[in-house]
Amino acid sequence: MYAARAEIVGNVWRLHAQEGDHVAAGDLVAVLETMKMEIPVLAGESGTVRLHVREGQIVQEGDVIAEIA
């Protein structure tokens, strides 16, 4: 299992993957927004997505955005 984590404090601006979607390594899972910058969150491995956040949620550095298994 791979945990896609927030690299910075920010707002979950957009989810590109939905619960149960299959993604490949390197696919865009979500975009965080902070100080008018967009930070991509990518899948580190292939698998099925289990989301831990919703759009508009504020996340802290290290928070899990999604698990991919």
C-alpha positions in Angstrom: 0.0 0.0 0.0 1.2 3.5 -0.8 0.0 6.7 1.0 -0.1 9.9 -1.1 0.7 12.6 1.4 0.5 16.4 1.5 3.9 18.0 1.1 2.7 21.3 2.4 -0.1 22.9 4.4 -2.9 23.8 1.9 -6.4 23.5 0.7 -7.5 20.4 -1.3 -8.4 22.4 -4.4 -9.4 19.5 -6.7 -9.6 15.7 -6.5 -8.7 14.1 -9.8 -9.2 10.5 -8.6 -12.4 9.3 -7.0 -12.9 6.6 -4.4 -12.4 3.2 -6.0 -10.7 4.5 -9.2 -7.7 2.6 -10.5 -4.6 4.8 -11.0 -1.2 4.1 -12.5 2.1 5.3 -10.8 2.5 9.0 -11.6 -1.2 9.7 -12.2 -2.5 12.9 -10.7 -4.6 12.2 -7.6 -5.3 15.7 -6.3 -4.2 19.3 -6.4 -3.4 21.3 -3.3 -3.6 25.1 -3.3 -1.5 27.3 -1.1 -0.7 30.9 -1.5 -2.0 30.9 -5.1 0.3 28.0 -6.0 -1.0 24.6 -7.2 0.8 21.6 -5.8 0.1 18.2 -7.6 -0.3 15.1 -5.5 0.7 12.0 -7.6 0.2 8.3 -7.2 3.4 6.6 -6.1 2.3 3.2 -7.4 -0.5 1.6 -9.3 -3.7 0.5 -7.6 -7.1 1.4 -6.3 -7.7 4.7 -4.6 -9.1 5.1 -1.1 -9.6 8.9 -0.3 -8.9 10.4 3.1 -9.9 14.0 2.2 -12.6 16.0 0.4 -12.4 19.0 -1.8 -12.1 22.2 0.2 -10.5 20.5 3.2 -7.4 22.1 4.8 -4.5 19.6 5.2 -1.3 19.8 7.1 2.1 18.7 5.9 2.3 14.9 6.0 -1.5 14.3 6.1 -2.6 11.3 4.0 -4.6 12.4 0.9 -5.2 8.9 -0.4 -4.1 5.3 0.0 -3.4 3.3 -3.1 -3.4 -0.4 -2.9 
